[in-house]
Amino acid sequence: MVAYRLLIGLAGLMGAAGVALAAASAHGADASRLASASAMLLFHATAILAVTALLAGRLLHGGIALVAAFGFVVAATLFAGDLTVRQYAGHSLFPYAAPTGGTLMIVSWLAVTLAAVVAKRSP
């Protein structure tokens, strides 16, 4: 399915960005924000891959799980993007970008839970 391939591709980009930010954090002066941004990208890239695999195996409610997976993409991008812009440009992406991303991460994790609870049961 196209959505699955898109999610996998986005997870790959998030993973690559997470590794790059980890390197920048390790080698940059006062770059602790980048370590947090890296962790969020790497962790949620893995979560996206897991949700996509569970979707392919029909273990989660399809629509809800897709919303959750794309929510992870948007949320981690907002959170990591805001921290990265703060590190390099000295200002936020936009007001409340990181908290908005963090809140969306929580909502997306709750959506994964809901997708598991309401998934159709096999006979």
Contacts in CASP RR format, 6 or more apart in sequence:
PFRMAT RR
TARGET T0000
AUTHOR 0000-0000-0000
METHOD contacts of the structure
MODEL  1
MVAYRLLIGLAGLMGAAGVALAAASAHGADASRLASASAMLLFHATAILA
VTALLAGRLLHGGIALVAAFGFVVAATLFAGDLTVRQYAGHSLFPYAAPT
GGTLMIVSWLAVTLAAVVAKRSP
3 66 0 8 1.000
4 52 0 8 1.000
4 55 0 8 1.000
4 56 0 8 1.000
7 48 0 8 1.000
7 51 0 8 1.000
7 52 0 8 1.000
7 66 0 8 1.000
7 69 0 8 1.000
7 70 0 8 1.000
7 73 0 8 1.000
8 48 0 8 1.000
8 49 0 8 1.000
8 52 0 8 1.000
10 48 0 8 1.000
10 73 0 8 1.000
11 45 0 8 1.000
11 46 0 8 1.000
11 48 0 8 1.000
11 49 0 8 1.000
11 52 0 8 1.000
11 73 0 8 1.000
12 45 0 8 1.000
14 41 0 8 1.000
14 42 0 8 1.000
14 44 0 8 1.000
14 45 0 8 1.000
14 48 0 8 1.000
14 73 0 8 1.000
14 76 0 8 1.000
14 77 0 8 1.000
15 41 0 8 1.000
15 42 0 8 1.000
15 45 0 8 1.000
17 41 0 8 1.000
17 80 0 8 1.000
18 37 0 8 1.000
18 38 0 8 1.000
18 41 0 8 1.000
18 42 0 8 1.000
18 45 0 8 1.000
18 80 0 8 1.000
19 38 0 8 1.000
19 42 0 8 1.000
21 34 0 8 1.000
21 35 0 8 1.000
21 37 0 8 1.000
21 38 0 8 1.000
21 41 0 8 1.000
21 80 0 8 1.000
21 84 0 8 1.000
22 34 0 8 1.000
22 35 0 8 1.000
22 38 0 8 1.000
22 42 0 8 1.000
24 31 0 8 1.000
24 34 0 8 1.000
25 31 0 8 1.000
25 32 0 8 1.000
25 34 0 8 1.000
25 35 0 8 1.000
25 38 0 8 1.000
28 34 0 8 1.000
31 87 0 8 1.000
33 83 0 8 1.000
33 84 0 8 1.000
33 86 0 8 1.000
33 87 0 8 1.000
34 83 0 8 1.000
34 84 0 8 1.000
34 87 0 8 1.000
36 83 0 8 1.000
37 79 0 8 1.000
37 80 0 8 1.000
37 81 0 8 1.000
37 83 0 8 1.000
37 84 0 8 1.000
37 87 0 8 1.000
38 80 0 8 1.000
40 76 0 8 1.000
40 79 0 8 1.000
40 80 0 8 1.000
40 105 0 8 1.000
41 76 0 8 1.000
41 80 0 8 1.000
43 76 0 8 1.000
44 72 0 8 1.000
44 73 0 8 1.000
44 75 0 8 1.000
44 76 0 8 1.000
44 105 0 8 1.000
45 76 0 8 1.000
47 69 0 8 1.000
47 72 0 8 1.000
47 112 0 8 1.000
48 69 0 8 1.000
48 72 0 8 1.000
48 73 0 8 1.000
51 60 0 8 1.000
51 65 0 8 1.000
51 68 0 8 1.000
51 69 0 8 1.000
51 72 0 8 1.000
51 112 0 8 1.000
52 69 0 8 1.000
54 60 0 8 1.000
54 65 0 8 1.000
55 62 0 8 1.000
55 65 0 8 1.000
55 66 0 8 1.000
55 69 0 8 1.000
58 119 0 8 1.000
58 120 0 8 1.000
59 116 0 8 1.000
59 119 0 8 1.000
60 112 0 8 1.000
60 115 0 8 1.000
60 116 0 8 1.000
60 119 0 8 1.000
61 114 0 8 1.000
61 115 0 8 1.000
61 116 0 8 1.000
61 118 0 8 1.000
61 119 0 8 1.000
61 120 0 8 1.000
62 115 0 8 1.000
62 119 0 8 1.000
63 115 0 8 1.000
64 111 0 8 1.000
64 114 0 8 1.000
64 115 0 8 1.000
64 118 0 8 1.000
65 111 0 8 1.000
65 112 0 8 1.000
65 115 0 8 1.000
67 108 0 8 1.000
67 111 0 8 1.000
68 108 0 8 1.000
68 109 0 8 1.000
68 111 0 8 1.000
68 112 0 8 1.000
68 115 0 8 1.000
69 108 0 8 1.000
71 104 0 8 1.000
71 107 0 8 1.000
71 108 0 8 1.000
71 111 0 8 1.000
72 105 0 8 1.000
72 108 0 8 1.000
74 101 0 8 1.000
74 104 0 8 1.000
75 101 0 8 1.000
75 102 0 8 1.000
75 103 0 8 1.000
75 104 0 8 1.000
75 105 0 8 1.000
75 107 0 8 1.000
75 108 0 8 1.000
76 101 0 8 1.000
76 105 0 8 1.000
78 93 0 8 1.000
78 97 0 8 1.000
78 98 0 8 1.000
78 100 0 8 1.000
78 101 0 8 1.000
78 102 0 8 1.000
78 104 0 8 1.000
79 97 0 8 1.000
79 98 0 8 1.000
79 101 0 8 1.000
79 102 0 8 1.000
79 105 0 8 1.000
81 93 0 8 1.000
81 97 0 8 1.000
82 92 0 8 1.000
82 93 0 8 1.000
82 94 0 8 1.000
82 97 0 8 1.000
82 98 0 8 1.000
82 101 0 8 1.000
83 98 0 8 1.000
85 91 0 8 1.000
85 92 0 8 1.000
85 93 0 8 1.000
86 92 0 8 1.000
86 93 0 8 1.000
92 98 0 8 1.000
END
